[in-house]
């Protein structure tokens, strides 16, 4: 047998044997890596992926502070819409996300002060186009902070 045929035979044999080993041990190797990743993250809090609000928001027009002159869920494009949340705890500011038709409105999320003694926050929303809006409020900083308040309203022409 020539040396070239011998080297080709050995190379093909190694490739076949290596492929067989890879095929047999790949699932075991991946499950070990998954276990290591899970163990390294075991002390971290679970992120809130879906809203689980403690309370709802109130929407309306007029009033001041945490009081609304008129409570509503449907507004026109000419209304100055106020959002009010009570019983907020957990810091000196809240993070507000304004979502129109399932898309985050430009300029949001934004941070607003929290009136710590009363646990209340309020804000006048900017002029809004027509559509369905959802507002989500977190009282802890960070993009994965749990949603504490959630509410929705509609704007018509």
DAWO-V40466 format. One record per run of one state. SS is the DSSP state (H for helix, E for strand, C for the rest). FROM is the first residue (numbers start at 1). LEN is the number of residues. If there is no record, write none. Layout:
BEGIN
SS:FROM:LEN, SS:FROM:LEN
END
This chain:
BEGIN
C:1:2, H:3:38, C:41:14, E:55:2, C:57:1, E:58:4, C:62:2, E:64:1, C:65:2, E:67:1, C:68:2, E:70:2, C:72:2, E:74:3, C:77:5, E:82:4, C:86:7, E:93:8, C:101:2, E:103:2, C:105:5, E:110:4, C:114:1, E:115:1, C:116:4, E:120:5, C:125:6, E:131:8, C:139:8, E:147:10, C:157:1
END
